[in-house]
Amino acid sequence: MLHVNDLVFRYGGRVLFDGATVHVAAGQKVGLVGRNGAGKSTLFKLITGELHPDGGEATVRPRARLGVVAQEAPAGEASLVECVLAADGERATLLAEAETAADPHRIADIHERLAAIDAHGAPARAAAILAGLGFDAEAQARPVSSYSGGWRMRVALAAALFARPDLLLLDEPTNHLDLEATLWLQSYLATWPGTLLVISHDRELLNEVAGRIIHLDGGRLVAYGGNYDAFERIRRDKMELAAKAQAKQLEQRRKIQAFIDRFRAKATKAAQAQSRVKMLERLGPVVPVIEERSIAFEFPDPEPLSPPILAVEDGTAGYDGRTVLRGLNLRVDMDDRIALLGANGNGKSTLAKLLSGRLAPMGGRLARPPKLKIGYFAQHQTEELTPGRTAFDHMAAVMKDAPEAKVRAHLGRFGFEQERADVKVDNLSGGEKARLLFALMSRDAPHLMVLDEPTNHLDIDAREALVAALNAYEGAVVLVSHDPHLIELVADRLWLVADGKVRAFDGDLADYRRFLLERAREARREGRDAERGAAPSRKDERRAAADLRAQLAPLRRKAQQAEKLLEKLLADKAGLEGQLADPALYRGPAEAVTRLRRQLAETERAVADAEAAWLAAHEELEAAG
């Protein structure tokens, strides 16, 4: 489907691709990963022809339909459904021709082709995709122009999915989505019938969807089988082997050089010394083990405060007299890790602004101690950075009385060493700007950090560093994020923001996924009932419910068995990892280490298979419901 052969491309004096070669077969789902700035989006532009290579080629199979999300958000007075339907150019052309065609044979051909592409089912399919991305029936009928840029980018994504291209290119598709739409997209792409190449820093998406990973590293494209976790494991093992080979070669060179130095001057050993010199030359230079520089975050720990550090009683929040949230009774303590759930538009950002002090309550009482310090992070704050000023300039401006060494030390907590601290923000990557915002937000060691979509511009390694920093941080965290991996590893409390209220959600993200599936089933049932007209009697409802329970019982048992097996395998995996983490193991026989690693690899494969079976069982249960 896609062939990249000896690709060479230079941009702004940098060599982004140097003899890069990789092939993607039809039907494969591939994740493209690499550090920010490595050239992933540039590769997409080379594939689509927007850019032209300096050497080599990137070609798509002839006559294959290529799908990309439009860079500019759609606009106009057409409804969302009409906008998405227009993405299928063949269907639109055939329908228009069917209105004017006079030749009976041509009319027959048109209708035969329309049936082949399921043209009559297209509106329902477009509506289903839009619903998955967060647009209900009423929202789908509104004109595109009535939505903000972020929502219109969802429409662009829906159009790309609806068109069903042979090769679909997605560049960070979850950036404009909330958690609910992200979870839906994971499920949708997992069953995508075509070929998929996706750039993403969302580990969960890459694990759920990708069966192959292509790593852009040093201008080359290296393919790995499996999902992101498998790629990370294989690459780590390769680097460990390379490090051992390097150490072995260095030791060999040291011994040879020592022999040469010792016996070169002795006539009786001159011949042997000369042979060692030739041996040293044949060894060649030491091959370095190149490891990408890791990013580390470190949030300063605050001084302790008595609980609660923040409380809301019978609170009301909104804008310009319009109530968004009401009946708020909330409490935050120093050790809280809270994630806010709920679709975009339900008030998560409103609550975040209320808790951070950016928004005053419209009613009720908000209590907080006078010494409380709050840090607030939101992606739109990158627009507030001043062009032409460096990271050091920004930090020095808010740490006015601090000496330069202290300012630079704080920047260093977030990966800004001497060189990067003096780069103008215009030339910083999106991830670096986000890290600068983290540094600015945490300069006073806040007791509470409110983070609204903190990972949008962070690559996977930076996201892992953020997870570690948040778990080490001694203060409270309130988190709004579409990244399930971040929520699962950081949050221990979930608040659901919906229907103008905020309530604790009793469960974890897996429970929340099931909650969303059940809610979607209920919406479909209500839709079917509305189409039938008259409401059924209570007796009919009870009979139908009993029939449905009987029908679903085997599927529910299958799903429960898959879940139990997955839980057991995860427990086995944790046990093996615990044994491998024990330093005493490595003082014993090497065979024991090898055996445990083999068992762990087999268990991880079994976990992947069990996760796939669990997901399939739940999808089957959902479809039957």
ZAMARGU-4260 file (C-alpha; in steps of 0.2 Angstrom, whole numbers, plus 5000, padded with zeros to 4 digits):
<rodrens>
0) 5000/5000/5000 | 5014/5012/5005 | 5032/5011/5000 | 5046/5023/5006 | 5062/5020/4997
5) 5079/5028/5002 | 5070/5044/5006 | 5081/5059/5009 | 5074/5076/5014 | 5082/5092/5021
10) 5073/5106/5030 | 5081/5122/5036 | 5098/5115/5036 | 5093/5099/5045 | 5093/5082/5038
15) 5076/5075/5043 | 5077/5059/5032 | 5093/5050/5027 | 5090/5035/5016 | 5074/5030/5026
20) 5065/5015/5019 | 5049/5006/5025 | 5034/4997/5018 | 5016/4996/5024 | 5006/4982/5018
25) 4987/4984/5014 | 4976/4982/5029 | 4990/4986/5042 | 4987/4998/5056 | 5003/5006/5060
30) 5008/5019/5073 | 5022/5032/5068 | 5032/5037/5083 | 5047/5048/5087 | 5052/5063/5097
35) 5044/5080/5094 | 5053/5088/5079 | 5059/5072/5072 | 5049/5074/5056 | 5034/5063/5058
40) 5022/5076/5051 | 5034/5080/5037 | 5033/5062/5032 | 5014/5064/5030 | 5017/5079/5019
45) 5030/5069/5008 | 5017/5055/5006 | 5003/5066/5001 | 5014/5076/4989 | 5013/5092/4998
50) 5032/5092/5000 | 5044/5084/4988 | 5060/5074/4993 | 5078/5078/4989 | 5081/5060/4985
55) 5071/5043/4985 | 5052/5042/4985 | 5037/5039/4995 | 5023/5032/4985 | 5006/5025/4987
60) 4998/5010/4978 | 4991/5017/4961 | 4973/5021/4961 | 4972/5019/4980 | 4962/5033/4989
65) 4971/5043/5002 | 4963/5050/5017 | 4969/5065/5028 | 4960/5076/5040 | 4959/5093/5032
70) 4971/5106/5040 | 4958/5120/5040 | 4942/5117/5050 | 4927/5116/5038 | 4915/5131/5038
75) 4899/5136/5030 | 4880/5135/5033 | 4879/5116/5029 | 4874/5105/5043 | 4887/5093/5051
80) 4879/5078/5042 | 4879/5086/5025 | 4897/5092/5028 | 4902/5074/5032 | 4892/5066/5018
85) 4901/5078/5005 | 4917/5069/5010 | 4912/5054/4999 | 4915/5062/4982 | 4909/5047/4972
90) 4893/5046/4981 | 4889/5064/4979 | 4893/5063/4960 | 4883/5048/4957 | 4868/5055/4966
95) 4869/5071/4956 | 4871/5061/4940 | 4856/5050/4944 | 4845/5066/4944 | 4849/5070/4926
100) 4854/5054/4917 | 4842/5048/4903 | 4851/5032/4897 | 4843/5017/4905 | 4859/5007/4905
105) 4868/5022/4913 | 4855/5024/4926 | 4856/5005/4930 | 4875/5007/4932 | 4873/5022/4943
110) 4861/5013/4955 | 4871/4997/4955 | 4886/5007/4960 | 4876/5016/4973 | 4871/5000/4980
115) 4889/4993/4980 | 4895/5008/4991 | 4880/5008/5002 | 4875/5025/4997 | 4858/5024/5005
120) 4865/5019/5022 | 4878/5033/5021 | 4867/5046/5031 | 4865/5034/5046 | 4884/5030/5045
125) 4889/5048/5045 | 4877/5051/5060 | 4885/5037/5069 | 4902/5043/5067 | 4897/5061/5072
130) 4888/5054/5088 | 4904/5044/5093 | 4914/5061/5091 | 4902/5070/5103 | 4888/5077/5092
135) 4870/5072/5096 | 4856/5072/5084 | 4851/5090/5087 | 4869/5096/5086 | 4871/5086/5069
140) 4858/5097/5061 | 4866/5113/5066 | 4877/5123/5053 | 4896/5120/5054 | 4899/5139/5056
145) 4890/5138/5073 | 4904/5128/5081 | 4921/5134/5087 | 4937/5128/5079 | 4940/5113/5090
150) 4923/5106/5087 | 4924/5109/5068 | 4941/5100/5068 | 4930/5085/5075 | 4919/5087/5060
155) 4935/5086/5049 | 4940/5070/5057 | 4922/5063/5055 | 4923/5067/5036 | 4940/5058/5034
160) 4933/5043/5043 | 4917/5043/5033 | 4926/5043/5016 | 4933/5026/5020 | 4950/5029/5010
165) 4961/5014/5006 | 4975/5023/5016 | 4970/5034/5031 | 4984/5046/5038 | 4980/5053/5055
170) 4991/5066/5064 | 4987/5067/5082 | 4969/5063/5080 | 4964/5065/5099 | 4971/5082/5101
175) 4954/5090/5099 | 4944/5076/5108 | 4938/5074/5125 | 4941/5057/5135 | 4924/5051/5129
180) 4927/5054/5110 | 4945/5047/5112 | 4938/5031/5119 | 4926/5029/5105 | 4939/5033/5092
185) 4951/5019/5099 | 4937/5007/5097 | 4932/5013/5080 | 4950/5013/5073 | 4953/4995/5080
190) 4940/4989/5068 | 4945/5000/5054 | 4944/4990/5038 | 4957/5000/5028 | 4976/5004/5030
195) 4980/5016/5044 | 4995/5026/5048 | 4993/5036/5064 | 5005/5049/5072 | 5000/5049/5091
200) 5008/5052/5108 | 4993/5043/5116 | 5000/5027/5122 | 4983/5019/5125 | 4978/5023/5107
205) 4994/5015/5100 | 4991/5000/5111 | 4973/4997/5106 | 4974/5001/5088 | 4992/4998/5081
210) 4998/4981/5076 | 5015/4988/5070 | 5026/5003/5076 | 5037/5013/5064 | 5050/5023/5074
215) 5058/5038/5066 | 5075/5039/5074 | 5091/5048/5067 | 5083/5050/5050 | 5079/5032/5048
220) 5062/5022/5049 | 5063/5006/5059 | 5048/4995/5060 | 5043/4984/5075 | 5030/4971/5076
225) 5016/4973/5089 | 5009/4988/5098 | 5018/5002/5107 | 5021/4992/5123 | 5029/4979/5113
230) 5040/4992/5103 | 5046/4999/5119 | 5051/4982/5126 | 5060/4977/5111 | 5069/4993/5108
235) 5074/4993/5127 | 5081/4975/5125 | 5091/4980/5109 | 5099/4995/5117 | 5104/4984/5132
240) 5112/4972/5120 | 5121/4986/5111 | 5127/4993/5127 | 5134/4976/5132 | 5142/4974/5115
245) 5150/4991/5117 | 5157/4987/5134 | 5164/4970/5128 | 5172/4979/5113 | 5180/4993/5124
250) 5187/4979/5136 | 5194/4970/5121 | 5202/4986/5115 | 5209/4990/5132 | 5217/4973/5134
255) 5225/4974/5116 | 5231/4992/5119 | 5239/4986/5136 | 5249/4972/5127 | 5255/4984/5114
260) 5260/4997/5126 | 5269/4984/5137 | 5279/4975/5123 | 5281/4987/5109 | 5299/4991/5114
265) 5304/4973/5117 | 5313/4965/5102 | 5307/4948/5107 | 5289/4953/5107 | 5289/4966/5093
270) 5281/4954/5081 | 5267/4950/5093 | 5264/4968/5097 | 5263/4973/5078 | 5250/4959/5076
275) 5240/4967/5090 | 5241/4984/5081 | 5233/4976/5066 | 5220/4967/5076 | 5216/4984/5084
280) 5214/4992/5067 | 5202/4978/5061 | 5191/4981/5076 | 5187/4998/5070 | 5180/5012/5080
285) 5169/5009/5095 | 5151/5010/5090 | 5142/5022/5102 | 5126/5018/5110 | 5115/5033/5105
290) 5101/5035/5118 | 5089/5050/5116 | 5090/5063/5130 | 5076/5059/5142 | 5065/5073/5149
295) 5062/5074/5168 | 5050/5085/5177 | 5051/5090/5195 | 5037/5100/5204 | 5043/5108/5220
300) 5034/5102/5235 | 5023/5114/5245 | 5022/5117/5263 | 5009/5107/5272 | 4992/5114/5275
305) 4978/5108/5287 | 4964/5099/5277 | 4953/5103/5268 | 4964/5115/5257 | 4948/5120/5247
310) 4929/5117/5250 | 4914/5122/5240 | 4897/5122/5248 | 4881/5124/5238 | 4891/5132/5225
315) 4885/5139/5208 | 4897/5143/5193 | 4894/5151/5176 | 4897/5166/5165 | 4888/5182/5162
320) 4873/5177/5173 | 4871/5160/5164 | 4873/5145/5176 | 4884/5131/5170 | 4886/5121/5186
325) 4875/5121/5202 | 4873/5112/5218 | 4892/5110/5220 | 4898/5102/5237 | 4916/5098/5235
330) 4931/5096/5245 | 4950/5095/5240 | 4964/5089/5252 | 4983/5089/5250 | 4984/5071/5245
335) 4970/5071/5232 | 4973/5066/5214 | 4956/5070/5205 | 4952/5068/5187 | 4937/5076/5180
340) 4926/5066/5168 | 4912/5071/5156 | 4910/5076/5138 | 4917/5093/5132 | 4904/5107/5135
345) 4898/5100/5151 | 4908/5112/5162 | 4925/5103/5166 | 4935/5119/5161 | 4922/5129/5171
350) 4925/5119/5187 | 4944/5120/5184 | 4943/5139/5183 | 4932/5139/5199 | 4944/5128/5209
355) 4959/5138/5203 | 4952/5155/5207 | 4951/5161/5189 | 4932/5161/5190 | 4922/5168/5205
360) 4907/5158/5211 | 4890/5165/5206 | 4883/5158/5223 | 4887/5147/5238 | 4903/5147/5248
365) 4920/5144/5242 | 4932/5142/5257 | 4951/5141/5256 | 4965/5146/5268 | 4974/5162/5265
370) 4991/5153/5263 | 4984/5142/5249 | 4994/5143/5233 | 4987/5137/5217 | 4995/5133/5200
375) 4984/5133/5185 | 4989/5125/5168 | 4979/5127/5151 | 4985/5124/5134 | 4978/5141/5128
380) 4991/5150/5139 | 5004/5146/5126 | 4997/5161/5117 | 5001/5172/5132 | 5020/5169/5130
385) 5029/5184/5123 | 5037/5182/5106 | 5055/5187/5106 | 5058/5183/5124 | 5067/5167/5130
390) 5062/5155/5143 | 5074/5163/5155 | 5066/5180/5152 | 5049/5173/5156 | 5054/5165/5172
395) 5065/5179/5178 | 5050/5191/5175 | 5039/5181/5188 | 5054/5177/5200 | 5059/5195/5201
400) 5069/5195/5217 | 5077/5178/5214 | 5096/5177/5208 | 5099/5170/5191 | 5106/5154/5198
405) 5089/5150/5206 | 5079/5155/5191 | 5090/5143/5180 | 5089/5129/5193 | 5070/5130/5192
410) 5070/5130/5173 | 5082/5115/5174 | 5068/5105/5184 | 5058/5105/5168 | 5072/5101/5155
415) 5078/5118/5151 | 5097/5117/5152 | 5108/5132/5149 | 5106/5132/5130 | 5087/5129/5129
420) 5084/5142/5142 | 5091/5155/5131 | 5081/5151/5116 | 5067/5162/5111 | 5050/5155/5113
425) 5046/5158/5095 | 5059/5144/5091 | 5053/5132/5105 | 5043/5116/5101 | 5025/5114/5107
430) 5031/5102/5120 | 5044/5114/5126 | 5032/5128/5127 | 5021/5117/5138 | 5036/5113/5149
435) 5039/5132/5151 | 5021/5134/5157 | 5023/5120/5170 | 5039/5129/5176 | 5029/5146/5177
440) 5014/5138/5185 | 5024/5129/5199 | 5037/5143/5203 | 5029/5146/5220 | 5027/5128/5225
445) 5008/5127/5224 | 4998/5117/5236 | 4985/5113/5222 | 4989/5111/5204 | 4974/5112/5192
450) 4979/5105/5175 | 4967/5107/5160 | 4973/5096/5145 | 4992/5096/5150 | 4998/5083/5137
455) 4992/5090/5121 | 5009/5094/5115 | 5020/5082/5125 | 5027/5067/5116 | 5026/5049/5125
460) 5042/5051/5135 | 5037/5068/5141 | 5020/5061/5146 | 5029/5047/5156 | 5040/5060/5164
465) 5024/5070/5169 | 5016/5055/5176 | 5032/5052/5187 | 5032/5070/5192 | 5014/5071/5197
470) 5015/5055/5207 | 5030/5062/5217 | 5022/5079/5220 | 5017/5082/5238 | 5002/5093/5234
475) 4984/5090/5227 | 4981/5088/5208 | 4964/5091/5199 | 4966/5085/5181 | 4956/5087/5165
480) 4963/5076/5151 | 4958/5065/5136 | 4973/5054/5139 | 4967/5038/5148 | 4985/5032/5152
485) 4988/5048/5162 | 4972/5047/5171 | 4974/5029/5176 | 4992/5031/5182 | 4989/5048/5192
490) 4971/5049/5198 | 4964/5040/5213 | 4947/5049/5213 | 4935/5053/5198 | 4922/5067/5197
495) 4909/5066/5184 | 4904/5083/5177 | 4887/5081/5168 | 4870/5088/5167 | 4875/5104/5176
500) 4881/5094/5192 | 4897/5087/5199 | 4897/5070/5208 | 4910/5057/5213 | 4911/5043/5200
505) 4912/5026/5210 | 4924/5016/5200 | 4939/5017/5188 | 4941/5021/5170 | 4936/5003/5165
510) 4920/5006/5174 | 4918/5022/5166 | 4920/5014/5149 | 4906/5002/5153 | 4895/5017/5159
515) 4898/5025/5142 | 4893/5009/5133 | 4877/5007/5143 | 4872/5025/5140 | 4875/5023/5122
520) 4864/5008/5122 | 4850/5017/5131 | 4851/5031/5118 | 4849/5019/5104 | 4834/5010/5113
525) 4826/5027/5115 | 4829/5031/5097 | 4821/5015/5091 | 4806/5018/5103 | 4804/5035/5096
530) 4804/5028/5078 | 4790/5015/5083 | 4779/5029/5089 | 4768/5024/5104 | 4776/5020/5120
535) 4775/5001/5125 | 4765/4996/5140 | 4773/4991/5157 | 4769/4973/5153 | 4778/4974/5136
540) 4793/4983/5144 | 4795/4969/5157 | 4793/4955/5144 | 4805/4964/5132 | 4818/4966/5147
545) 4816/4948/5151 | 4819/4942/5133 | 4834/4954/5132 | 4842/4947/5148 | 4840/4929/5142
550) 4848/4934/5125 | 4862/4943/5133 | 4866/4931/5147 | 4878/4920/5137 | 4887/4935/5130
555) 4888/4943/5148 | 4895/4926/5155 | 4908/4926/5140 | 4913/4944/5144 | 4914/4940/5163
560) 4925/4925/5160 | 4937/4936/5148 | 4938/4949/5162 | 4942/4936/5175 | 4956/4928/5164
565) 4963/4946/5161 | 4963/4950/5179 | 4972/4933/5183 | 4985/4936/5169 | 4988/4954/5175
570) 4991/4948/5193 | 5003/4935/5186 | 5012/4948/5176 | 5014/4959/5192 | 5021/4945/5202
575) 5034/4941/5188 | 5039/4959/5187 | 5040/4960/5206 | 5052/4945/5206 | 5063/4953/5192
580) 5064/4969/5202 | 5072/4960/5217 | 5091/4963/5217 | 5094/4946/5226 | 5088/4937/5210
585) 5103/4944/5200 | 5115/4937/5213 | 5109/4919/5209 | 5111/4909/5194 | 5108/4917/5177
590) 5096/4903/5171 | 5083/4909/5184 | 5083/4927/5177 | 5082/4920/5159 | 5067/4909/5164
595) 5058/4923/5173 | 5060/4935/5158 | 5054/4921/5146 | 5039/4918/5158 | 5036/4937/5158
600) 5036/4938/5139 | 5024/4924/5137 | 5013/4932/5150 | 5013/4949/5142 | 5008/4940/5125
605) 4994/4931/5134 | 4988/4948/5142 | 4988/4956/5125 | 4977/4941/5118 | 4966/4942/5134
610) 4963/4961/5132 | 4958/4958/5114 | 4946/4944/5119 | 4939/4955/5133 | 4936/4970/5121
615) 4928/4958/5107 | 4917/4951/5120 | 4911/4968/5126 | 4909/4974/5109 | 4898/4959/5105
620) 4888/4962/5120 | 4886/4980/5116 | 4880/4976/5098 | 4868/4963/5104 | 4861/4976/5117
</rodrens>
